[in-house]
Amino acid sequence: MDMTAPRIRDVAAAAGVSYQTVSRVINDSPNVRPETRQLVVEVMERLHYRPNRAARALGLGRARAITVVTANTTLYGYASLLQGVEEAGRQLGLAVGVRVVESDSAADVKHAVEYVSDPTAGSVVVVAFDPAGAGVLRLLPEDVPVVAATEAGGLPGSTRRMIFLDERQAAADATRHLLGLGHRTVHHVAIPSEAPAAARQAGWRDALAEARAPIPEVVAAGWDSRSAYLAGQRLARQTDVTAILCGNDDTALAVRRALFEEGRDVPGAVSIVGFDDVPGAAYWTPALTTVRMDFVALGRACVAALADAPEAPLEAPRLILRESTAPPP
């Protein structure tokens, strides 16, 4: 999903020309007939279209590069998004670099902002899944061309262009699946979130409230497996826990280990649903029911937005049913 104003393809469609023609008008190319130029300008005014500064920068040669600002390069969602940016950038002939934000401290965020504010950094993709990325996005000068990948709903208070996958709806669907199997309620082991109302938590709450099911306390975990394992231990010792929605697949794996050590079978005693659909999820024992998130496509969409180029609509996250869910005992 893309939070955006009218785009170049909307102007092209309304004017009955190609998006390349609109781009040539924006960049003052001489290779446009006067009457066509006038038509495109009138349509832009009517639609209140403002030319994408990032696209102009790429078109004018100011920045034949894209720098990705991220706090992580190894977790599945981050790494897959980077892959999508690199693939799309390469197709456009752009160099792609990465600036890692070491932490969300004021000093580290400031250093990252200073780095990408330099014109040599090119256009910028900020991965704002966490406080460090969100901090960079909030502090970037207005003249830095940027697109941000965020949680569902975008980053509150930011006017920058943001693109996201609708994980809130997906979390609700996963919770409804567990309730539909007969579980009285669903517990949630949550990953960190920058948004005041974390999308995955919000979707989980939506489904429980809709079903008038009890809403348990969220069990918080970090990005590391040990914190997820400790969260799993806490739930494994509660005999009334029969269904768990995990914030991502790595969390689900750690929770599964904690349940195993307590002698609680999955899915015989407890059902588990993950999030992301990492490549190995289908080969766990039991194979993990999870939500598939296309982070590679999200990365590609960020580059297309920077270039103001048409891109295929993002596929909505969807629940992949495997072996880790079943009716309660």
QUIRADA-V807286 format. One line per field, one symbol per residue. ss: DSSP state (@ for helix, = for strand, . for the rest). A space follows every 10 residues. Layout:
ss = ???
This chain:
ss = .==....@@@ @@@@@...@@ @@@@@@.... ...@@@@@@@ @@@@@@@... ..@@@@@@@@ ....====== .....@@@@@ @@@@@@@@@@ @...====== .....@@@@@ @@@@@@@.@@ @.======.. @@@@@@@@@. .....===== .......... ===...@@@@ @@@@@@@@@@ ......==== ........@@ @@@@@@@@@@ ........== ....@@@@@@ @@@@@@.... ..====..@@ @@@@@@@@@@ @......... ===..=.... @@@.....== ==..@@@@@@ @@@@@@@... .......=== .........
